[in-house]
Amino acid sequence: MRTTSVRRCAGALSAAAAALLLSAGPAAADIASPSPSPSDSLPPVTTAGSSFLTATAVQPGQPVQLAGSTGDYLYWSFTAEAGQTDKIAITVTLPPTASRHGASSWAVDVFDGLRRRQACTAGAQTPTAAAGAASVALGCTLRQVRAWAEPWSGDPLPGTYYVRLAVTGLPEPDLGLPMQVAMQITAHDSDDTQPEGGELKAPLTQPVAAGTVLTSAPPVAAEEEKDTGWNWSWGWLPDLSARWAWTAVGGAIAAVTGVGGYRLTRHPRRRFPEPDDFTRHPRQRIPEPDAFDRR
């Protein structure tokens, strides 16, 4: 009897232990394999634009790793929503020290959708790398994106933002040397998305309409000849327009004004009387000199 009871107790304990292990299995598996972070699921960006129109789109949490040339302007764009506080961290791996000729100054600037420069509340925005430094770190923490703002305030609003990386001071022989750039954009959300109680009608995003590349010249449509009904061509005559009408009217007014001015300003002809000795009557004859006078 005792042996049977002991066997029954051992069987019950083994069954309870197996059930406990089965119930704890998924939990242990969840702890052992954590869910991947957003940065691990997004592919890295390996390109950058050269202007606002060609800026490469980057999502917050997406890594940026690319190779560039010293002296180039690099542009990226990302989207920010109301209540977010975005932080930009950039690390530039400088060329080898043997190929550099001095220190270099760098700058990271952030613009909103209207291309207004936004202020940074923290981070090294304009650092200077020494001649022997291997890398330089840049950073910019934007202000919290507001739901609405006055047009004159310049506060950050929801929409597209642009990041520009450039070198501001560099020895001329160092232009064009290879460099490596790594950037990470992180966005911290806030519970208070509308602290002022307002709402923006549309995000601040400039419409970008890329044109098509023409491989050949477009055909020019031939102009149809108008049938005027005349046998000869009037191509030598200029096209009549409002300019010709005003020119003709102005010429006529100028001619009339010139004639009127001449009539008003000209001097009248005056007849001065002749002296008394030379006054002659129409029927009076001058006597001829006599013979003595002729001598």
Backbone as CSV, one residue per row, in Angstrom:
resi,resn,N_x,N_y,N_z,CA_x,CA_y,CA_z,C_x,C_y,C_z
1,MET,0.837,-1.200,0.000,0.000,0.000,0.000,0.876,1.256,0.000
2,ARG,1.868,1.221,0.853,2.738,2.379,0.906,3.462,2.574,-0.428
3,THR,3.854,1.456,-1.047,4.553,1.576,-2.336,3.645,2.171,-3.397
4,THR,2.396,1.747,-3.383,1.434,2.279,-4.377,1.190,3.773,-4.171
5,SER,1.048,4.170,-2.885,0.823,5.602,-2.601,2.039,6.460,-2.990
6,VAL,3.219,5.908,-2.733,4.427,6.651,-3.113,4.511,6.809,-4.629
7,ARG,4.162,5.746,-5.363,4.190,5.834,-6.821,3.165,6.853,-7.314
8,ARG,1.985,6.846,-6.651,0.977,7.830,-7.080,1.445,9.273,-6.820
9,CYS,2.053,9.515,-5.694,2.558,10.859,-5.389,3.653,11.278,-6.370
10,ALA,4.545,10.343,-6.694,5.616,10.662,-7.644,5.042,10.975,-9.020
11,GLY,4.030,10.220,-9.437,3.410,10.492,-10.743,2.730,11.849,-10.780
12,ALA,2.049,12.196,-9.676,1.371,13.505,-9.628,2.375,14.644,-9.660
13,LEU,3.480,14.465,-8.932,4.507,15.507,-8.934,5.138,15.662,-10.312
14,SER,5.393,14.576,-10.996,5.990,14.649,-12.337,5.034,15.306,-13.336
15,ALA,3.744,15.001,-13.206,2.760,15.627,-14.109,2.661,17.128,-13.852
16,ALA,2.687,17.533,-12.580,2.639,18.968,-12.252,3.875,19.686,-12.757
17,ALA,5.051,19.046,-12.637,6.284,19.655,-13.118,6.265,19.806,-14.634
18,ALA,5.738,18.806,-15.340,5.658,18.904,-16.807,4.714,20.015,-17.234
19,ALA,3.591,20.144,-16.547,2.652,21.233,-16.885,3.268,22.601,-16.614
20,LEU,4.023,22.701,-15.506,4.674,23.973,-15.191,5.719,24.344,-16.238
21,LEU,6.463,23.365,-16.724,7.463,23.631,-17.749,6.823,24.035,-19.066
22,LEU,5.711,23.389,-19.420,5.019,23.740,-20.660,4.452,25.152,-20.610
23,SER,3.937,25.547,-19.458,3.373,26.900,-19.337,4.449,27.973,-19.313
24,ALA,5.628,27.655,-18.797,6.709,28.639,-18.705,7.569,28.686,-19.951
25,GLY,7.365,27.764,-20.892,8.198,27.723,-22.090,8.071,28.956,-22.955
26,PRO,6.865,29.394,-23.354,6.761,30.589,-24.208,7.297,31.839,-23.558
27,ALA,7.085,31.970,-22.231,7.589,33.161,-21.548,9.101,33.199,-21.574
28,ALA,9.738,32.045,-21.357,11.195,32.003,-21.396,11.711,32.298,-22.791
29,ALA,10.957,31.805,-23.780,11.382,32.066,-25.155,11.273,33.540,-25.483
30,ASP,10.185,34.200,-24.955,10.041,35.633,-25.220,11.164,36.434,-24.578
31,ILE,11.592,36.056,-23.407,12.654,36.783,-22.737,13.992,36.580,-23.439
32,ALA,14.207,35.406,-23.953,15.491,35.102,-24.565,15.659,35.803,-25.911
33,SER,14.556,35.994,-26.685,14.655,36.606,-28.012,13.836,37.891,-28.029
34,PRO,14.445,39.035,-27.711,13.706,40.291,-27.700,13.327,40.712,-29.115
35,SER,12.280,41.546,-29.209,11.819,42.016,-30.515,12.848,42.990,-31.099
36,PRO,13.048,42.960,-32.425,14.049,43.850,-33.028,13.617,45.303,-32.942
37,SER,14.573,46.196,-32.802,14.307,47.632,-32.726,14.035,48.175,-34.120
38,PRO,13.399,49.362,-34.229,13.135,49.918,-35.561,14.387,50.123,-36.388
39,SER,15.512,50.477,-35.731,16.737,50.695,-36.492,17.273,49.411,-37.105
40,ASP,16.993,48.252,-36.469,17.460,46.985,-37.013,16.614,46.534,-38.201
41,SER,15.344,46.947,-38.236,14.463,46.503,-39.309,14.552,47.374,-40.546
42,LEU,15.054,48.593,-40.420,15.148,49.492,-41.561,16.506,49.346,-42.229
43,PRO,16.549,49.303,-43.551,17.844,49.187,-44.229,18.615,50.496,-44.130
44,PRO,19.922,50.446,-44.095,20.709,51.685,-44.009,20.650,52.483,-45.304
45,VAL,20.760,53.784,-45.159,20.776,54.687,-46.308,22.228,54.965,-46.683
46,THR,22.539,54.799,-47.956,23.924,54.945,-48.419,24.088,56.085,-49.414
47,THR,23.090,56.962,-49.519,23.181,58.084,-50.455,22.784,59.369,-49.745
48,ALA,23.086,60.481,-50.386,22.713,61.803,-49.893,22.529,62.721,-51.087
49,GLY,21.643,63.713,-50.928,21.395,64.661,-52.000,22.382,65.801,-51.979
50,SER,22.383,66.569,-53.056,23.267,67.724,-53.163,22.526,69.049,-53.047
51,SER,21.201,69.017,-52.846,20.407,70.241,-52.700,19.117,69.873,-51.989
52,PHE,18.274,70.895,-51.757,16.994,70.636,-51.108,16.097,69.755,-51.975
53,LEU,16.134,69.959,-53.283,15.261,69.204,-54.172,15.682,67.747,-54.300
54,THR,16.956,67.458,-54.126,17.448,66.087,-54.276,17.804,65.450,-52.940
55,ALA,17.274,65.974,-51.837,17.596,65.423,-50.521,17.075,63.992,-50.398
56,THR,17.873,63.130,-49.796,17.507,61.730,-49.607,16.601,61.601,-48.385
57,ALA,15.468,60.911,-48.554,14.509,60.737,-47.462,15.022,59.700,-46.471
58,VAL,14.945,60.032,-45.187,15.397,59.156,-44.098,14.299,59.112,-43.049
59,GLN,14.029,57.942,-42.510,13.064,57.793,-41.436,13.777,57.858,-40.087
60,PRO,13.094,58.389,-39.073,13.717,58.383,-37.736,14.048,56.967,-37.297
61,GLY,15.262,56.767,-36.845,15.736,55.449,-36.463,16.438,54.697,-37.563
62,GLN,16.438,55.203,-38.771,17.100,54.534,-39.888,18.549,54.978,-39.966
63,PRO,19.497,54.054,-39.976,20.915,54.454,-40.002,21.316,54.977,-41.369
64,VAL,22.263,55.902,-41.364,22.814,56.474,-42.589,24.312,56.239,-42.569
65,GLN,24.811,55.585,-43.581,26.238,55.286,-43.706,26.615,55.444,-45.167
66,LEU,27.505,56.369,-45.432,27.901,56.603,-46.818,29.326,57.130,-46.870
67,ALA,29.900,57.061,-48.048,31.235,57.578,-48.321,31.096,58.791,-49.219
68,GLY,31.792,59.850,-48.882,31.720,61.085,-49.646,33.068,61.734,-49.789
69,SER,33.048,62.938,-50.314,34.261,63.721,-50.527,34.206,64.967,-49.657
70,THR,35.318,65.331,-49.095,35.398,66.517,-48.252,35.129,67.763,-49.086
71,GLY,34.197,68.572,-48.613,33.811,69.772,-49.330,32.455,69.686,-49.973
72,ASP,31.850,68.490,-50.053,30.530,68.342,-50.645,29.448,68.748,-49.646
73,TYR,28.328,69.240,-50.165,27.141,69.515,-49.361,26.243,68.283,-49.411
74,LEU,25.888,67.766,-48.247,25.068,66.566,-48.146,23.724,66.934,-47.525
75,TYR,22.634,66.484,-48.166,21.282,66.818,-47.732,20.482,65.540,-47.490
76,TRP,19.721,65.551,-46.381,18.752,64.500,-46.078,17.448,65.160,-45.634
77,SER,16.361,64.423,-45.736,15.058,64.927,-45.310,14.355,63.869,-44.472
78,PHE,13.590,64.322,-43.493,12.797,63.422,-42.651,11.510,64.146,-42.265
79,THR,10.541,63.370,-41.810,9.228,63.888,-41.457,9.077,63.906,-39.948
80,ALA,8.567,65.020,-39.431,8.337,65.177,-37.992,6.871,65.504,-37.744
81,GLU,6.322,64.940,-36.681,4.928,65.166,-36.324,4.851,66.006,-35.060
82,ALA,3.639,66.483,-34.776,3.435,67.337,-33.611,3.717,66.563,-32.328
83,GLY,4.416,67.195,-31.403,4.755,66.569,-30.134,6.097,65.869,-30.127
84,GLN,6.788,65.772,-31.260,8.065,65.080,-31.318,9.217,66.041,-31.050
85,THR,10.274,65.483,-30.489,11.541,66.198,-30.304,12.614,65.379,-31.000
86,ASP,13.116,65.886,-32.095,14.054,65.132,-32.929,15.489,65.484,-32.562
87,LYS,16.337,64.479,-32.592,17.751,64.620,-32.280,18.559,64.024,-33.415
88,ILE,19.539,64.767,-33.889,20.374,64.354,-35.010,21.799,64.208,-34.517
89,ALA,22.378,63.042,-34.739,23.764,62.756,-34.351,24.534,62.321,-35.586
90,ILE,25.637,62.995,-35.868,26.455,62.726,-37.052,27.898,62.527,-36.618
91,THR,28.528,61.530,-37.186,29.952,61.265,-36.967,30.643,61.219,-38.320
92,VAL,31.642,62.066,-38.498,32.389,62.137,-39.755,33.782,61.571,-39.509
93,THR,34.101,60.512,-40.220,35.446,59.934,-40.161,36.329,60.670,-41.158
94,LEU,37.308,61.367,-40.655,38.135,62.240,-41.483,39.160,61.434,-42.285
95,PRO,39.706,62.034,-43.343,40.749,61.342,-44.112,41.975,61.066,-43.244
96,PRO,42.873,60.261,-43.718,44.089,59.985,-42.940,44.862,61.265,-42.631
97,THR,45.504,61.258,-41.481,46.220,62.447,-41.034,47.366,62.812,-41.980
98,ALA,47.973,61.823,-42.594,49.100,62.107,-43.482,48.692,62.904,-44.718
99,SER,47.444,62.773,-45.140,46.997,63.475,-46.351,46.334,64.809,-46.062
100,ARG,46.149,65.175,-44.778,45.524,66.449,-44.435,46.590,67.505,-44.191
101,HIS,46.149,68.781,-44.324,47.089,69.900,-44.204,46.704,70.875,-43.103
102,GLY,45.744,70.533,-42.269,45.370,71.433,-41.190,44.028,71.068,-40.602
103,ALA,43.545,71.929,-39.705,42.262,71.704,-39.041,41.114,72.002,-39.995
104,SER,39.936,71.492,-39.637,38.734,71.682,-40.456,37.552,71.995,-39.550
105,SER,36.669,72.852,-40.033,35.458,73.240,-39.295,34.248,72.698,-40.038
106,TRP,33.291,72.161,-39.258,32.116,71.526,-39.825,30.860,72.177,-39.259
107,ALA,29.723,71.957,-39.938,28.450,72.544,-39.498,27.311,71.659,-39.961
108,VAL,26.317,71.497,-39.088,25.082,70.805,-39.414,23.934,71.794,-39.218
109,ASP,23.116,71.951,-40.229,21.992,72.877,-40.209,20.715,72.109,-40.497
110,VAL,19.627,72.550,-39.858,18.319,71.918,-40.024,17.343,72.993,-40.487
111,PHE,16.580,72.690,-41.533,15.595,73.609,-42.094,14.229,72.927,-42.085
112,ASP,13.170,73.744,-41.959,11.832,73.182,-41.991,11.328,73.118,-43.429
113,GLY,10.040,72.800,-43.592,9.483,72.636,-44.929,9.483,73.894,-45.751
114,LEU,9.502,75.064,-45.098,9.601,76.335,-45.808,11.034,76.802,-45.962
115,ARG,11.983,75.924,-45.634,13.419,76.191,-45.737,13.847,77.327,-44.814
116,ARG,13.211,77.374,-43.658,13.652,78.303,-42.624,14.586,77.564,-41.678
117,ARG,15.687,78.166,-41.356,16.687,77.520,-40.500,16.152,77.443,-39.077
118,GLN,16.215,76.242,-38.496,15.734,76.000,-37.150,16.902,75.995,-36.166
119,ALA,16.631,76.533,-34.984,17.667,76.603,-33.955,17.825,75.251,-33.269
120,CYS,19.026,74.986,-32.802,19.331,73.760,-32.064,19.431,74.100,-30.582
121,THR,18.783,73.296,-29.751,18.823,73.512,-28.304,19.994,72.812,-27.640
122,ALA,20.583,71.825,-28.299,21.723,71.105,-27.727,22.495,70.461,-28.870
123,GLY,23.736,70.088,-28.563,24.578,69.424,-29.551,25.647,70.331,-30.110
124,ALA,26.722,69.705,-30.606,27.826,70.438,-31.220,27.459,70.715,-32.674
125,GLN,26.968,71.921,-32.921,26.488,72.250,-34.258,27.605,72.695,-35.183
126,THR,28.622,73.356,-34.659,29.739,73.840,-35.490,31.061,73.475,-34.833
127,PRO,31.422,72.197,-34.794,32.691,71.827,-34.162,33.868,72.034,-35.112
128,THR,35.055,72.014,-34.537,36.304,72.134,-35.288,37.176,70.928,-34.981
129,ALA,37.612,70.238,-36.008,38.464,69.056,-35.864,39.920,69.467,-36.000
130,ALA,40.733,69.016,-35.051,42.162,69.332,-35.098,42.834,68.622,-36.268
131,ALA,44.042,69.041,-36.556,44.753,68.460,-37.695,45.036,66.976,-37.497
132,GLY,45.176,66.545,-36.247,45.463,65.138,-35.990,44.264,64.328,-35.564
133,ALA,43.053,64.878,-35.587,41.861,64.146,-35.157,41.459,63.134,-36.217
134,ALA,40.969,61.993,-35.736,40.530,60.946,-36.657,39.083,61.102,-37.074
135,SER,38.259,61.725,-36.243,36.840,61.908,-36.544,36.343,63.145,-35.826
136,VAL,35.148,63.588,-36.191,34.496,64.723,-35.567,33.019,64.397,-35.419
137,ALA,32.450,64.765,-34.273,31.049,64.467,-33.964,30.238,65.748,-33.991
138,LEU,29.092,65.701,-34.646,28.170,66.820,-34.727,26.814,66.382,-34.199
139,GLY,26.062,67.336,-33.675,24.746,67.014,-33.140,23.845,68.225,-33.124
140,CYS,22.544,67.966,-33.153,21.545,69.034,-33.099,20.253,68.451,-32.554
141,THR,19.766,69.063,-31.492,18.481,68.683,-30.904,17.492,69.804,-31.167
142,LEU,16.463,69.507,-31.934,15.475,70.518,-32.290,14.501,70.760,-31.143
143,ARG,13.805,71.862,-31.255,12.735,72.131,-30.304,11.546,71.214,-30.578
144,GLN,10.680,71.082,-29.613,9.513,70.224,-29.789,8.623,70.794,-30.894
145,VAL,8.186,69.906,-31.776,7.338,70.309,-32.886,5.963,70.679,-32.351
146,ARG,5.503,71.861,-32.690,4.231,72.359,-32.197,3.115,72.029,-33.177
147,ALA,1.887,72.041,-32.652,0.736,71.755,-33.500,0.390,72.940,-34.388
148,TRP,0.646,74.163,-33.925,0.399,75.359,-34.724,1.232,76.487,-34.137
149,ALA,1.416,77.534,-34.909,2.203,78.675,-34.456,1.868,79.870,-35.332
150,GLU,2.235,81.039,-34.855,2.046,82.252,-35.645,3.028,82.259,-36.821
151,PRO,2.624,82.849,-37.956,3.534,82.836,-39.118,4.859,83.539,-38.868
152,TRP,4.876,84.532,-37.968,6.106,85.283,-37.758,7.022,84.639,-36.722
153,SER,6.543,83.610,-36.008,7.323,83.058,-34.900,8.477,82.186,-35.373
154,GLY,8.295,81.434,-36.456,9.338,80.534,-36.925,9.488,79.278,-36.095
155,ASP,8.473,78.914,-35.295,8.552,77.702,-34.480,8.441,76.465,-35.367
156,PRO,9.020,75.340,-34.927,8.921,74.107,-35.724,7.497,73.587,-35.765
157,LEU,7.035,73.261,-36.957,5.689,72.768,-37.192,5.749,71.418,-37.887
158,PRO,4.677,70.649,-37.871,4.701,69.339,-38.540,4.986,69.470,-40.030
159,GLY,5.746,68.553,-40.537,6.092,68.567,-41.959,7.450,67.956,-42.213
160,THR,8.027,68.327,-43.336,9.324,67.810,-43.764,10.441,68.715,-43.265
161,TYR,11.515,68.092,-42.794,12.687,68.828,-42.324,13.896,68.356,-43.117
162,TYR,14.830,69.282,-43.329,16.029,69.013,-44.120,17.264,69.157,-43.241
163,VAL,18.185,68.226,-43.390,19.461,68.232,-42.671,20.564,68.449,-43.692
164,ARG,21.432,69.415,-43.402,22.547,69.707,-44.299,23.863,69.607,-43.535
165,LEU,24.770,68.835,-44.081,26.110,68.682,-43.521,27.100,69.304,-44.490
166,ALA,27.950,70.186,-43.970,28.921,70.869,-44.826,30.147,71.207,-44.005
167,VAL,31.252,71.399,-44.692,32.490,71.847,-44.070,32.617,73.334,-44.346
168,THR,32.819,74.120,-43.297,32.871,75.581,-43.419,34.284,76.130,-43.470
169,GLY,35.253,75.387,-42.960,36.646,75.829,-42.988,37.562,74.659,-43.257
170,LEU,38.355,74.772,-44.321,39.189,73.646,-44.720,40.337,74.165,-45.585
171,PRO,41.558,73.648,-45.399,42.642,74.026,-46.317,42.311,73.599,-47.746
172,GLU,42.649,74.427,-48.682,42.290,74.150,-50.076,42.868,72.829,-50.588
173,PRO,44.085,72.413,-50.229,44.570,71.106,-50.732,43.768,69.916,-50.222
174,ASP,42.980,70.096,-49.135,42.222,68.974,-48.586,40.865,68.782,-49.251
175,LEU,40.486,69.645,-50.166,39.204,69.488,-50.839,39.217,68.239,-51.712
176,GLY,38.159,67.446,-51.587,38.030,66.239,-52.394,38.579,64.989,-51.759
177,LEU,39.149,65.071,-50.563,39.645,63.857,-49.904,38.479,62.986,-49.450
178,PRO,38.636,61.669,-49.449,37.520,60.786,-49.068,37.234,60.861,-47.571
179,MET,35.956,60.687,-47.214,35.519,60.690,-45.826,34.353,59.736,-45.683
180,GLN,34.047,59.384,-44.446,32.938,58.502,-44.118,31.969,59.259,-43.204
181,VAL,30.672,59.121,-43.470,29.641,59.830,-42.705,28.654,58.802,-42.155
182,ALA,28.356,58.927,-40.860,27.353,58.097,-40.200,26.387,59.026,-39.464
183,MET,25.094,58.849,-39.698,24.088,59.723,-39.096,22.945,58.891,-38.544
184,GLN,22.361,59.370,-37.456,21.222,58.715,-36.815,20.254,59.797,-36.356
185,ILE,18.999,59.655,-36.737,17.939,60.584,-36.332,16.988,59.840,-35.404
186,THR,16.805,60.371,-34.220,15.898,59.770,-33.246,14.797,60.766,-32.921
187,ALA,13.590,60.254,-32.743,12.426,61.081,-32.442,11.824,60.625,-31.122
188,HIS,11.677,61.550,-30.175,11.084,61.270,-28.874,9.686,61.879,-28.849
189,ASP,8.691,61.026,-28.651,7.308,61.473,-28.641,6.933,62.025,-27.275
190,SER,5.969,62.914,-27.284,5.438,63.510,-26.060,3.945,63.260,-25.999
191,ASP,3.422,63.147,-24.789,1.990,62.908,-24.622,1.167,64.134,-24.989
192,ASP,1.754,65.311,-24.817,1.039,66.552,-25.081,1.344,66.975,-26.518
193,THR,0.552,66.460,-27.488,0.801,66.754,-28.889,0.273,68.121,-29.299
194,GLN,-0.717,68.646,-28.584,-1.290,69.945,-28.897,-1.327,70.787,-27.629
195,PRO,-0.175,71.341,-27.214,-0.161,72.074,-25.950,-0.965,73.364,-26.006
196,GLU,-1.153,73.942,-27.201,-1.891,75.196,-27.292,-3.339,74.999,-27.683
197,GLY,-3.728,73.783,-27.992,-5.108,73.530,-28.371,-5.419,73.829,-29.815
198,GLY,-4.415,74.130,-30.643,-4.646,74.417,-32.044,-4.305,73.232,-32.923
199,GLU,-4.475,73.419,-34.210,-4.203,72.351,-35.160,-3.784,72.970,-36.483
200,LEU,-2.734,72.424,-37.084,-2.238,72.906,-38.363,-3.058,72.282,-39.482
201,LYS,-3.456,73.114,-40.464,-4.307,72.609,-41.536,-3.564,71.616,-42.423
202,ALA,-2.322,71.927,-42.783,-1.543,71.054,-43.667,-0.086,71.114,-43.244
203,PRO,0.654,70.006,-43.337,2.083,70.021,-42.973,2.876,70.950,-43.873
204,LEU,3.977,71.458,-43.333,4.856,72.351,-44.087,5.766,71.509,-44.963
205,THR,5.295,71.217,-46.149,6.054,70.403,-47.085,6.004,71.075,-48.438
206,GLN,7.170,71.378,-48.976,7.217,72.004,-50.289,6.905,70.971,-51.355
207,PRO,6.004,71.289,-52.307,5.737,70.329,-53.391,6.930,70.234,-54.320
208,VAL,7.376,69.023,-54.540,8.525,68.778,-55.419,8.023,67.974,-56.605
209,ALA,8.044,68.578,-57.779,7.604,67.920,-59.008,8.816,67.755,-59.911
210,ALA,9.347,66.568,-59.920,10.529,66.300,-60.747,10.141,66.245,-62.206
211,GLY,10.941,66.857,-63.052,10.674,66.861,-64.488,11.227,65.625,-65.160
212,THR,10.842,65.447,-66.406,11.329,64.318,-67.199,12.559,64.740,-67.993
213,VAL,13.455,63.801,-68.199,14.687,64.052,-68.936,14.413,63.841,-70.418
214,LEU,14.688,64.842,-71.220,14.467,64.775,-72.661,15.736,64.256,-73.330
215,THR,15.611,63.151,-74.032,16.749,62.585,-74.756,16.926,63.211,-76.132
216,SER,15.887,63.801,-76.670,15.966,64.442,-77.983,15.097,65.688,-77.974
217,ALA,15.320,66.545,-78.942,14.561,67.787,-79.022,13.121,67.489,-79.406
218,PRO,12.154,68.129,-78.748,10.744,67.871,-79.097,10.437,68.403,-80.476
219,PRO,9.554,67.721,-81.220,9.210,68.202,-82.570,8.454,69.515,-82.510
220,VAL,8.774,70.379,-83.452,8.126,71.683,-83.535,6.969,71.588,-84.508
221,ALA,5.793,71.952,-84.066,4.612,71.883,-84.915,4.659,72.983,-85.956
222,ALA,4.401,72.609,-87.202,4.420,73.593,-88.289,3.192,74.486,-88.206
223,GLU,3.414,75.787,-88.373,2.305,76.726,-88.309,1.504,76.671,-89.608
224,GLU,0.197,76.632,-89.481,-0.681,76.598,-90.644,-0.760,77.991,-91.271
225,GLU,-0.618,78.029,-92.590,-0.699,79.295,-93.289,-2.152,79.743,-93.391
226,LYS,-2.379,80.965,-93.017,-3.729,81.515,-93.070,-4.023,82.020,-94.485
227,ASP,-5.195,81.642,-94.982,-5.619,82.064,-96.305,-6.284,83.426,-96.193
228,THR,-5.571,84.475,-96.617,-6.099,85.833,-96.517,-6.890,86.252,-97.746
229,GLY,-6.788,85.479,-98.815,-7.533,85.836,-100.017,-6.791,86.759,-100.964
230,TRP,-5.595,87.225,-100.610,-4.803,88.097,-101.468,-3.783,87.257,-102.220
231,ASN,-3.441,87.727,-103.411,-2.503,86.986,-104.244,-1.054,87.262,-103.862
232,TRP,-0.796,88.380,-103.219,0.584,88.700,-102.845,0.764,88.518,-101.335
233,SER,1.966,88.463,-100.924,2.299,88.212,-99.521,2.444,89.530,-98.779
234,TRP,1.913,89.542,-97.568,2.024,90.698,-96.675,2.999,90.437,-95.539
235,GLY,3.950,89.543,-95.776,4.881,89.214,-94.710,5.816,90.341,-94.330
236,TRP,6.030,91.290,-95.250,6.950,92.387,-94.946,6.329,93.424,-94.034
237,LEU,5.013,93.374,-93.856,4.367,94.332,-92.971,4.485,93.878,-91.525
238,PRO,4.726,94.789,-90.595,4.796,94.398,-89.175,3.408,94.086,-88.628
239,ASP,3.391,93.288,-87.588,2.127,92.959,-86.945,1.601,94.173,-86.203
240,LEU,0.345,94.521,-86.504,-0.274,95.650,-85.828,-0.633,95.273,-84.399
241,SER,-0.295,96.134,-83.477,-0.566,95.889,-82.075,-0.854,97.209,-81.400
242,ALA,-1.105,97.170,-80.112,-1.387,98.387,-79.369,-0.194,99.333,-79.365
243,ARG,1.014,98.788,-79.472,2.198,99.642,-79.484,2.213,100.538,-80.724
244,TRP,1.824,99.964,-81.884,1.784,100.768,-83.100,0.709,101.848,-82.991
245,ALA,-0.445,101.517,-82.418,-1.511,102.510,-82.286,-1.075,103.671,-81.401
246,TRP,-0.462,103.363,-80.260,-0.020,104.431,-79.367,1.111,105.239,-79.987
247,THR,1.961,104.579,-80.794,3.027,105.322,-81.465,2.460,106.318,-82.470
248,ALA,1.457,105.898,-83.234,0.842,106.809,-84.202,0.138,107.961,-83.513
249,VAL,-0.608,107.669,-82.452,-1.292,108.733,-81.725,-0.284,109.698,-81.107
250,GLY,0.785,109.182,-80.543,1.809,110.045,-79.962,2.485,110.919,-81.006
251,GLY,2.744,110.360,-82.212,3.343,111.176,-83.266,2.431,112.307,-83.714
252,ALA,1.124,112.010,-83.844,0.184,113.061,-84.240,0.106,114.161,-83.183
253,ILE,0.057,113.773,-81.923,0.000,114.772,-80.847,1.266,115.613,-80.834
254,ALA,2.411,115.002,-81.047,3.663,115.751,-81.066,3.696,116.739,-82.226
255,ALA,3.187,116.335,-83.398,3.168,117.256,-84.547,2.266,118.451,-84.289
256,VAL,1.057,118.186,-83.760,0.136,119.285,-83.482,0.712,120.210,-82.423
257,THR,1.327,119.658,-81.416,1.922,120.484,-80.363,3.071,121.328,-80.907
258,GLY,3.869,120.764,-81.793,4.961,121.534,-82.379,4.473,122.702,-83.224
259,VAL,3.453,122.471,-84.038,2.920,123.552,-84.871,2.297,124.646,-84.009
260,GLY,1.518,124.242,-83.006,0.906,125.237,-82.126,1.934,126.027,-81.345
261,GLY,2.969,125.394,-80.891,4.011,126.113,-80.168,4.746,127.096,-81.057
262,TYR,4.948,126.708,-82.318,5.616,127.636,-83.222,4.748,128.855,-83.492
263,ARG,3.457,128.648,-83.658,2.574,129.787,-83.926,2.494,130.719,-82.726
264,LEU,2.612,130.186,-81.538,2.517,131.024,-80.349,3.811,131.757,-80.045
265,THR,4.905,131.177,-80.400,6.191,131.765,-80.004,6.893,132.524,-81.125
266,ARG,6.411,132.509,-82.385,7.117,133.188,-83.475,6.917,134.695,-83.354
267,HIS,7.892,135.497,-83.840,7.834,136.960,-83.788,7.084,137.504,-85.009
268,PRO,6.155,138.427,-84.842,5.437,138.989,-86.016,6.345,139.916,-86.824
269,ARG,6.076,140.037,-88.089,6.858,140.905,-88.966,6.441,142.380,-88.757
270,ARG,7.417,143.232,-88.554,7.157,144.659,-88.346,7.738,145.460,-89.535
271,ARG,6.965,146.482,-90.002,7.409,147.359,-91.092,7.823,148.686,-90.500
272,PHE,9.083,148.993,-90.572,9.598,150.257,-90.038,9.437,151.357,-91.089
273,PRO,9.000,152.590,-90.703,8.842,153.687,-91.694,10.194,154.155,-92.223
274,GLU,10.207,154.554,-93.509,11.441,155.028,-94.133,11.728,156.471,-93.705
275,PRO,12.975,156.930,-93.760,13.282,158.339,-93.411,12.566,159.314,-94.343
276,ASP,12.491,160.627,-93.895,11.761,161.651,-94.660,12.407,161.926,-95.996
277,ASP,13.731,161.889,-96.058,14.413,162.172,-97.318,14.099,161.154,-98.388
278,PHE,13.752,159.958,-97.943,13.484,158.885,-98.903,12.014,158.628,-99.075
279,THR,11.206,159.543,-98.513,9.769,159.344,-98.651,9.333,159.779,-100.039
280,ARG,8.698,158.946,-100.730,8.272,159.216,-102.080,6.762,159.006,-102.181
281,HIS,6.182,159.884,-102.965,4.776,159.713,-103.276,4.654,158.882,-104.520
282,PRO,3.611,158.225,-104.687,3.506,157.341,-105.842,3.550,158.082,-107.176
283,ARG,2.955,159.363,-107.296,2.876,160.079,-108.559,3.941,161.154,-108.696
284,GLN,4.755,161.366,-107.725,5.788,162.401,-107.788,7.013,161.877,-108.492
285,ARG,7.484,162.667,-109.513,8.657,162.277,-110.258,9.844,163.099,-109.824
286,ILE,10.949,162.521,-109.826,12.181,163.228,-109.452,12.714,163.927,-110.693
287,PRO,12.967,165.236,-110.607,13.467,165.959,-111.813,14.855,165.490,-112.184
288,GLU,15.081,165.531,-113.470,16.378,165.114,-113.964,17.383,166.241,-113.770
289,PRO,18.621,165.962,-113.541,19.630,167.012,-113.367,19.876,167.747,-114.689
290,ASP,20.187,169.071,-114.598,20.437,169.873,-115.780,21.846,169.601,-116.314
291,ALA,22.129,170.346,-117.385,23.423,170.110,-118.012,24.577,170.519,-117.124
292,PHE,24.361,171.674,-116.386,25.435,172.111,-115.506,25.708,171.060,-114.411
293,ASP,24.641,170.523,-113.934,24.830,169.503,-112.881,25.470,168.244,-113.429
294,ARG,25.239,168.033,-114.765,25.817,166.809,-115.333,27.330,166.917,-115.424
295,ARG,27.784,168.213,-115.623,29.213,168.353,-115.675,29.838,168.045,-114.334
